[in-house]
């Protein structure tokens, strides 16, 4: 099994609806994101998935949330912008980007996990 990963960072604000504590108030984080792909097959030049393409996909998604108040951005205008929900959102958008980029008939590697750190010590991971 092969595995590749790409990390990215962004800054954003949010407030957790229904949370009883200081995180119900607007505040921000310098988020770190890691997307991990896995697969058994490499392409004809020996790559699982091109790092450049994965970075482009992730960068496009990050640009939509960077320096924004997440509660005002879809889908977080209707679901809580928790680290868990952010990780799942990034998974879904990364998968969409990979499918758009892939050539017809080309097998895509599986996204094994997306981890979002709110701080150096706290993170949430989504695994499909």
C-alpha positions in Angstrom: 0.0 0.0 0.0 1.3 3.4 -0.9 0.4 6.6 0.9 1.0 10.3 0.1 0.0 13.4 2.0 -0.2 17.1 1.6 -0.4 19.7 4.4 -1.9 23.2 4.1 -2.8 26.0 6.5 -5.4 28.7 6.7 -6.8 31.2 9.2 -10.5 31.6 9.8 -13.0 32.6 12.5 -16.0 30.7 13.8 -18.4 30.4 16.7 -19.9 27.1 17.8 -23.7 27.3 17.9 -25.3 25.6 20.9 -21.9 25.2 22.7 -21.9 26.2 26.3 -18.5 27.8 26.9 -16.2 30.3 25.5 -16.1 28.7 22.1 -19.7 29.8 21.5 -18.2 33.3 21.1 -16.6 34.4 17.8 -13.0 33.5 17.8 -10.3 32.3 15.3 -7.8 29.7 14.6 -4.7 29.2 12.5 -5.8 25.8 11.1 -3.5 23.1 9.7 -4.9 20.5 7.3 -3.5 17.2 6.2 -5.0 15.1 3.4 -3.7 11.5 3.1 -4.3 9.4 0.0 -3.7 5.7 -0.2 -3.7 3.1 -2.9 -2.1 -0.1 -4.2 -1.5 1.0 -7.7 1.0 3.6 -9.0 0.5 5.3 -12.4 2.7 4.6 -15.4 5.4 7.0 -14.1 5.4 5.7 -10.5 3.1 8.1 -8.8 0.1 7.4 -6.6 -1.2 11.0 -7.2 0.7 14.0 -8.3 1.6 16.2 -5.3 1.3 19.3 -7.5 -2.3 18.4 -8.4 -3.3 17.5 -4.8 -1.8 20.8 -3.6 -3.8 22.7 -6.4 -7.0 21.1 -5.3 -6.5 21.8 -1.7 -5.3 25.3 -2.3 -8.5 26.1 -4.3 -10.7 24.8 -1.4 -8.6 26.7 1.2 -8.9 29.9 -0.7 -12.7 29.8 -0.2 -12.4 29.7 3.6 -9.2 31.5 4.3 -9.6 34.7 6.4 -13.4 34.2 6.5 -15.9 33.9 9.2 -16.9 30.2 8.6 -20.4 30.6 10.1 -21.2 32.8 7.1 -19.9 30.3 4.5 -21.7 27.3 3.1 -22.1 24.7 4.4 -21.2 26.2 7.8 -24.1 28.6 7.6 -26.3 25.6 8.4 -23.9 23.1 10.2 -21.6 23.9 13.0 -18.1 24.9 11.9 -16.4 22.4 14.2 -13.1 20.9 13.4 -14.9 17.6 12.7 -17.3 19.2 10.2 -14.5 21.1 8.6 -12.5 17.9 8.1 -15.5 16.2 6.5 -16.1 19.3 4.3 -12.5 19.2 3.1 -12.7 15.5 2.4 -15.8 16.0 0.2 -14.4 19.0 -1.7 -11.0 17.3 -2.2 -12.8 14.2 -3.6 -14.8 16.4 -5.9 -11.6 18.1 -7.1 -9.8 14.8 -7.7 -12.7 13.5 -9.8 -12.8 16.7 -11.9 -9.0 16.5 -12.5 -8.9 12.8 -13.3 -8.9 11.5 -16.8 -11.7 9.2 -17.9 -10.9 5.6 -16.9 -8.1 6.6 -14.5 -8.4 5.0 -11.1 -8.2 7.5 -8.2 -6.5 6.7 -5.0 -8.7 6.6 -1.9 -8.6 9.6 0.5 -7.8 7.7 3.7 -8.2 10.7 6.1 -8.4 14.4 6.4 -7.1 15.9 9.7 -7.7 19.5 10.8 -5.7 21.0 13.7 -7.2 24.0 15.5 -4.1 24.3 17.6 -0.8 22.5 17.8 -2.3 20.2 20.4 -5.9 19.6 19.2 -7.1 18.0 16.0 -10.1 16.2 14.5 -9.8 13.5 11.7 -12.4 12.4 9.2 -12.1 8.9 7.6 -14.6 7.9 5.0 
